[in-house]
């Protein structure tokens, strides 16, 4: 069996959180990854709620935030999957909190 190079906690944690969120359906476990992906300004107005079947439901503070984040969906998916592992999140749904 081939040995892998050691990985840092920063590299391992997002994938562990993604697996936990998918198994439990509770996307809140992805909050640290979401916050790191979108930054502090957006994370003040949105948070992951659930993850089922690859769809991440994100609660947002207003319809304006839902619209803004919907326009950024493809970029957000790319960034999330680069942190969580390819195909971890296939779609984003934004709903009012």
N, C-alpha and C positions, 0 to 999 in steps of 0.2 A: 504494500500500500504506500502510495506517495505521500510524503509529508508536506503540509502546507506551511507557508510562512506565517509566523504569528500575526494575529490581528489585534488592533487596539480595541478598547471598549467602545470608542466612538464609531468604529466600523461595525462592530457586532450588535450593539444595542438596537439600532433601528430595525434590523431584520428580526430580532427577537420580539420587539414590540409589535411588528407587523404580524408575526405569527400569533402572538397573544391576542391581538385585536381581532384577527380573522376567526380564531377559534372561539372567542367569547362573544363576538359580535359588538364588542364595546370599543368603538374607535377612540374613546378618550385616552386609551393607552398610547395613542399616536401623538398626543399633544406635544411632547418634546420635539418630535420630528416635524410636525406641522409648523410649530413656532420657528424652528431653525430654517425651514424652507421658505416661509412667507415673510419672516422678519417681525419685529416688535409692533410696528404700526398696524399691519393687517391682523396679526394675532390678537390684538386688543378687541377686534370686531368680529372674530370668527374662531371656531374651535371644532375639532373633529368630534362627531357624535357616535357614529356606528360604522362598522365595516362588515359588509356581508356580500359574498360572491364577487369580491373585487370592487364593489361600489362603496366609496367613502362618502358618507353623509356628513356635511359640514353645516353647523348652525351659524347663522350670521345675524348681525345686529339690525340690519335693515334691508329693504328691497334694493337699495342702491348698492350695498355691499354684495348682495347676491348677483346683481347684474355685472358689477365690476369683476368679481371673481369668475363668473361664467365666461367672460371674454378672455380670461387668462387660463382657462381650463387646460388647454394642451400643454402650455408651459409648466403649469403646476403639476400635471401628471408626469411629465418628463422628469422634473426635479424630485418629486416624491419617489418615483421608481428608481432613480439613481441612488437614493439613500436607502430605500427599503428592499430593493431587489427587483429585477425586471418582472413586470406583470403583477406586482403586488396590488396595485390600484389600477383598475381599468376604466373607471368612471368616477366623476365627482357630481354630487347632487347638493345644491345649496338650499337650505330652508331657513325660514325665520325662526329665531329663538323665542 
